[in-house]
Amino acid sequence: MEQRTFDSYEEFWPYYVAMHSRAATRWVHLTGTLTGLAVSVYGLARGRKRYAAALPLIGYGAAWPAHFLIEKNNPATFGHPLWSLRGDVQMIRTMLAGRDRELAETAAKWLAENPCTRSSAAAASDGGCRPRP
């Protein structure tokens, strides 16, 4: 899949959400990130600094397979690591605020406007990329 470029985080955000278009992917991200955060905080509170590694290990360890298995795309982290981290925090905050539907709408809108932005696996599953009418 071609690597997209963005001029700002604000331009990147709808793309990031679109790469998490399925609720299951978003919930796996939330669960992995919060579990990793809880383990890290617990370990650090107990004076075990190595537990700090739990956040990225558990967080990414849950999130990346969700992209491959659920979304059938590559994690946005591979091309935009810092904006993806910021996007993950924003996405989780939005979900915890009870606004997951807003994320689904943002993803659907972006994907409708950019029909050729999908992984090769996703494109193959629906007959390939079709230009917008």
ZIWO-V68903 format. One record per residue. N is the residue number from 1. RES is the residue in one letter. PSI is psi as a letter, one per 30 degrees, with the letter a starting at -180 (* if undefined). OMEGA is omega in whole degrees, 0 to 359 (NA if undefined). D_FIRST is the distance of its C-alpha to the first C-alpha in Angstrom with 2 decimals. Layout:
# ZIWO-V68903
n=N res=RES psi=PSI omega=OMEGA d_first=D_FIRST
n=N res=RES psi=PSI omega=OMEGA d_first=D_FIRST
This chain:
# ZIWO-V68903
n=1 res=M psi=k omega=181 d_first=0.00
n=2 res=E psi=k omega=180 d_first=3.78
n=3 res=Q psi=k omega=179 d_first=6.41
n=4 res=R psi=l omega=175 d_first=9.02
n=5 res=T psi=l omega=182 d_first=12.63
n=6 res=F psi=k omega=180 d_first=15.69
n=7 res=D psi=f omega=182 d_first=19.36
n=8 res=S psi=l omega=176 d_first=20.83
n=9 res=Y psi=e omega=180 d_first=20.59
n=10 res=E psi=e omega=176 d_first=21.94
n=11 res=E psi=e omega=181 d_first=19.02
n=12 res=F psi=e omega=187 d_first=16.58
n=13 res=W psi=e omega=179 d_first=18.64
n=14 res=P psi=e omega=175 d_first=17.80
n=15 res=Y psi=e omega=180 d_first=14.03
n=16 res=Y psi=e omega=180 d_first=14.95
n=17 res=V psi=e omega=180 d_first=17.21
n=18 res=A psi=e omega=177 d_first=14.79
n=19 res=M psi=f omega=175 d_first=12.56
n=20 res=H psi=h omega=188 d_first=16.02
n=21 res=S psi=f omega=180 d_first=17.02
n=22 res=R psi=k omega=181 d_first=19.04
n=23 res=A psi=e omega=181 d_first=22.37
n=24 res=A psi=e omega=179 d_first=22.23
n=25 res=T psi=e omega=180 d_first=19.27
n=26 res=R psi=e omega=182 d_first=21.22
n=27 res=W psi=e omega=175 d_first=24.40
n=28 res=V psi=e omega=177 d_first=23.05
n=29 res=H psi=e omega=182 d_first=21.97
n=30 res=L psi=e omega=182 d_first=25.43
n=31 res=T psi=e omega=179 d_first=27.26
n=32 res=G psi=e omega=181 d_first=25.60
n=33 res=T psi=e omega=181 d_first=26.07
n=34 res=L psi=e omega=177 d_first=29.64
n=35 res=T psi=e omega=177 d_first=30.60
n=36 res=G psi=e omega=178 d_first=29.41
n=37 res=L psi=e omega=180 d_first=31.28
n=38 res=A psi=e omega=180 d_first=34.38
n=39 res=V psi=e omega=179 d_first=34.51
n=40 res=S psi=e omega=181 d_first=34.08
n=41 res=V psi=e omega=178 d_first=36.79
n=42 res=Y psi=e omega=181 d_first=39.06
n=43 res=G psi=e omega=180 d_first=38.77
n=44 res=L psi=e omega=178 d_first=39.31
n=45 res=A psi=f omega=178 d_first=42.26
n=46 res=R psi=g omega=179 d_first=43.72
n=47 res=G psi=g omega=180 d_first=43.31
n=48 res=R psi=j omega=186 d_first=40.62
n=49 res=K psi=f omega=182 d_first=38.12
n=50 res=R psi=f omega=179 d_first=35.80
n=51 res=Y psi=f omega=178 d_first=34.99
n=52 res=A psi=f omega=179 d_first=33.04
n=53 res=A psi=f omega=181 d_first=30.20
n=54 res=A psi=e omega=183 d_first=30.02
n=55 res=L psi=e omega=179 d_first=28.14
n=56 res=P psi=e omega=182 d_first=24.92
n=57 res=L psi=e omega=180 d_first=25.38
n=58 res=I psi=e omega=180 d_first=26.08
n=59 res=G psi=e omega=179 d_first=23.86
n=60 res=Y psi=e omega=180 d_first=20.62
n=61 res=G psi=f omega=176 d_first=21.96
n=62 res=A psi=e omega=187 d_first=22.02
n=63 res=A psi=e omega=185 d_first=19.00
n=64 res=W psi=e omega=177 d_first=16.24
n=65 res=P psi=e omega=178 d_first=17.31
n=66 res=A psi=e omega=178 d_first=17.43
n=67 res=H psi=e omega=182 d_first=13.70
n=68 res=F psi=e omega=187 d_first=13.17
n=69 res=L psi=e omega=184 d_first=16.28
n=70 res=I psi=e omega=183 d_first=16.79
n=71 res=E psi=f omega=185 d_first=13.72
n=72 res=K psi=h omega=177 d_first=11.40
n=73 res=N psi=l omega=177 d_first=8.68
n=74 res=N psi=k omega=177 d_first=8.47
n=75 res=P psi=k omega=178 d_first=11.42
n=76 res=A psi=f omega=179 d_first=11.44
n=77 res=T psi=e omega=183 d_first=14.00
n=78 res=F psi=e omega=182 d_first=11.80
n=79 res=G psi=f omega=186 d_first=11.17
n=80 res=H psi=i omega=189 d_first=14.26
n=81 res=P psi=e omega=183 d_first=16.90
n=82 res=L psi=e omega=177 d_first=19.98
n=83 res=W psi=e omega=178 d_first=18.83
n=84 res=S psi=e omega=176 d_first=17.35
n=85 res=L psi=e omega=177 d_first=20.77
n=86 res=R psi=e omega=179 d_first=22.51
n=87 res=G psi=e omega=179 d_first=20.39
n=88 res=D psi=e omega=179 d_first=21.28
n=89 res=V psi=e omega=180 d_first=24.90
n=90 res=Q psi=e omega=180 d_first=24.90
n=91 res=M psi=e omega=181 d_first=23.33
n=92 res=I psi=e omega=177 d_first=25.91
n=93 res=R psi=e omega=178 d_first=28.71
n=94 res=T psi=e omega=179 d_first=27.89
n=95 res=M psi=e omega=180 d_first=27.98
n=96 res=L psi=f omega=176 d_first=31.19
n=97 res=A psi=g omega=179 d_first=32.69
n=98 res=G psi=g omega=184 d_first=32.27
n=99 res=R psi=h omega=179 d_first=29.72
n=100 res=D psi=e omega=179 d_first=26.85
n=101 res=R psi=e omega=177 d_first=27.24
n=102 res=E psi=e omega=178 d_first=26.42
n=103 res=L psi=e omega=179 d_first=23.03
n=104 res=A psi=e omega=179 d_first=22.39
n=105 res=E psi=e omega=178 d_first=23.49
n=106 res=T psi=e omega=180 d_first=21.34
n=107 res=A psi=e omega=181 d_first=18.19
n=108 res=A psi=e omega=180 d_first=19.37
n=109 res=K psi=e omega=182 d_first=20.18
n=110 res=W psi=e omega=180 d_first=16.91
n=111 res=L psi=e omega=177 d_first=14.95
n=112 res=A psi=e omega=180 d_first=17.69
n=113 res=E psi=f omega=183 d_first=17.35
n=114 res=N psi=i omega=188 d_first=13.56
n=115 res=P psi=f omega=181 d_first=13.10
n=116 res=C psi=g omega=179 d_first=9.90
n=117 res=T psi=j omega=177 d_first=8.07
n=118 res=R psi=l omega=179 d_first=7.34
n=119 res=S psi=l omega=178 d_first=5.78
n=120 res=S psi=e omega=179 d_first=6.60
n=121 res=A psi=e omega=180 d_first=9.82
n=122 res=A psi=e omega=179 d_first=10.75
n=123 res=A psi=e omega=180 d_first=10.30
n=124 res=A psi=e omega=183 d_first=12.36
n=125 res=S psi=f omega=180 d_first=14.85
n=126 res=D psi=g omega=175 d_first=15.80
n=127 res=G psi=g omega=177 d_first=15.90
n=128 res=G psi=a omega=182 d_first=12.67
n=129 res=C psi=k omega=177 d_first=11.92
n=130 res=R psi=k omega=179 d_first=15.30
n=131 res=P psi=l omega=177 d_first=16.31
n=132 res=R psi=k omega=177 d_first=18.62
n=133 res=P psi=* omega=NA d_first=22.27
